[in-house]
Every structure is written in C-alpha cells, then in structure tokens.
Amino acid sequence: MESERFGSVYKFEVFPSGMADILDQIVLYRNNSLTEAFCDVEIFGGERSGFTLCQLLTNKKVRADLQGKQQKYVADLARIPRAADLIEKLCVKSC
C-alpha cells in the first residue's frame, strides 16, 4: 500500500496486502500455485484497482482463468500426502 502512496497513513491494515509479492520472495513459495490462485488488488489503488475488480466481476475469461488457477491449486493440495501417512512410512523404513 505504502509503495503506491509513499508517506500515507491509513486507518486500518489490510491483510494480505502485498502478499503475492512477499510470497514470491520466499523460497518455499517459488513456483507454487498458491501465488497464482488469487488476485492481489490494492484497496487504495484508484482507477487501476477499479479496472481490475471490474474485470474480475464482469470478464468471463478473466474469471475463468483465475478459477482455473484456483482449481489447480486445490488439485496440487490434494496430491500432498497426509502427514500421518508420511510418518507411518518413515516409521516402517526405520524399523
């Protein structure tokens, strides 16, 4: 937020404002489908934010693209083994 309007003071904090940029910097999230599964829109972004929100609400292709990325993220999560299964597998190997 502050990067858009340097020196501004806001009454409240918006989370996860700027989250996409931060997640892309964290090694764990690089090339992770999470950062593609949402659209990070600046709440005080003026016309640019208004245009983005309008596209998300009215443009079927934009919405379908985002929904496809969200479905990919959910599918990626579904492929992750359950913690209990991993622990059991490790116990079997070490015994």
QUICOR-V69506 format. One record per pair of residues at least 24 apart in sequence whose C-alpha atoms are under 10 Angstrom apart, sorted by the first residue. I is the first residue (numbers start at 1). J is the second residue. If there is no record, write none. Layout:
i:I j:J
i:I j:J
This chain:
i:1 j:41
i:1 j:42
i:1 j:43
i:1 j:44
i:1 j:45
i:2 j:44
i:4 j:42
i:4 j:44
i:4 j:45
i:5 j:44
i:5 j:45
i:10 j:44
i:14 j:42
i:14 j:43
i:16 j:40
i:16 j:41
i:17 j:41
i:17 j:42
i:17 j:43
i:18 j:42
i:32 j:73
i:32 j:76
i:33 j:69
i:33 j:70
i:33 j:71
i:33 j:72
i:33 j:73
i:33 j:74
i:33 j:75
i:33 j:76
i:33 j:77
i:34 j:69
i:34 j:70
i:34 j:72
i:34 j:73
i:34 j:74
i:34 j:76
i:34 j:77
i:35 j:69
i:35 j:70
i:35 j:73
i:36 j:65
i:36 j:66
i:36 j:68
i:36 j:69
i:36 j:70
i:36 j:72
i:36 j:73
i:37 j:65
i:37 j:66
i:37 j:67
i:37 j:68
i:37 j:69
i:37 j:70
i:37 j:71
i:37 j:72
i:37 j:73
i:37 j:74
i:38 j:66
i:38 j:67
i:38 j:69
i:38 j:70
i:39 j:66
